[in-house]
């Protein structure tokens, strides 16, 4: 059972099979489960991303997930639980990988991107 202050290390796989790792800190527990059909369960949690590598790493992003789903991913080896000190050590040692296409100019298509 995760508790406030715990950290998790998540192996990620995104579009085009780009792999990375993300670190999250648990901010709140005991929230309503976010999965459809489990709304009556109170095993939801809120976490903030500390950072990571790969295209999925967005420092400061907040997520809502459930203890149930995280437990299945811990059992399959996708998620590892640790304390914040260990997570920060590993995060500091994690090499940052470039996001595919980032920094590469796009061909002229007549479309203008607005920020």
N, C-alpha and C positions, 0 to 999 in steps of 0.2 A: 504494500500500500504506500503510495507516494504521499509526501507531506510538504507543506509550504517550506521553501528553502532548498529542497532537493533539486538536483540537476539531472538532465538526461542527455545522452549522446545518441543521435539518430542518424543511421545510415540512410542516405537519400539516393534515389534514382529518378531522374527526370526525363523529359522528352529527349529523344535521340540517345538514350542510354548514357547520359552524363552522370557520373557518380560524384558524391560529395558526402560531407558530414556536417551536421548542425548541432549546436549545443543550446539547450533551453533551461531556464530556471523556472521552477514552479512558483507561481505567485499566489494562487488561491486554490483551495480544494473544497469539495462538498457542494459544487454547483450542479445544476440540472444537466443530465447527460445530453449531448448534442445530437446523438444518432436518432434517426426516425424509428419510432416504435419503442424507444427506451426513455422517452421524455419523463416518465414517472420515476426514474432512477436518479439518485442524487450522488453519482460518482464522477461528475464532471470536474474538470480542472482548467485553470487558466495559466498559461505559461508565456514567457517572453524570451525571444531568441537572443542569445548572447553573441552569436556569430557562427562562422563556419566556413566551409569551402564549397565551391560549385555554384551553379546557378540558383539553387534553392536557398542559399544563405542570404538573409536580409536582417541584419542586426536591428533589434528593437521591435520586430514584428511580434504581435501578440496572437496567440492561438487559443482555441477552446477545444478540448479533447476529453476523452473519458478514461477512467482508470481501467475499465473493462478492455477497451481497444489497446491501450498501452500495455496491459498485462499480456495480451496475445502476441504483441510485437516483441516484448521482452523474451517470451518463451521461444520465439523464432529467431532471436539473435539480432533483430533490427535495432532495438533500443537497449541501451545500457544505463543503469542508474548509478549516480555518483554524488559526492558532495561538491559544493561550489568551488572549493580550493582545487580539487583535482580537475574539474571541468575547465577552470581558467588556465591551469597549467597545460592541459591538452590543447585548448583553443589557441594559446600562444604558440604552441609548437606545430599547429596545423598549417600546412602550406596553403596559401590562397590560390585557387585555380581560376583562370580567366573564364568568363562566361562566353560560350560560343557566339561569335558574331559581334561581341562587344569591342568597340574601338575600330571596327571595320566599316568603312564608308559603304552606304547602301547605293545601289544603282539608281539613277534618275528615273523616277516613274511618274513624275507629275504630282505626287502626293506630298503634302507638307505635314510634318509631325508637329503637333502643338504640345507644349508642356504646360 
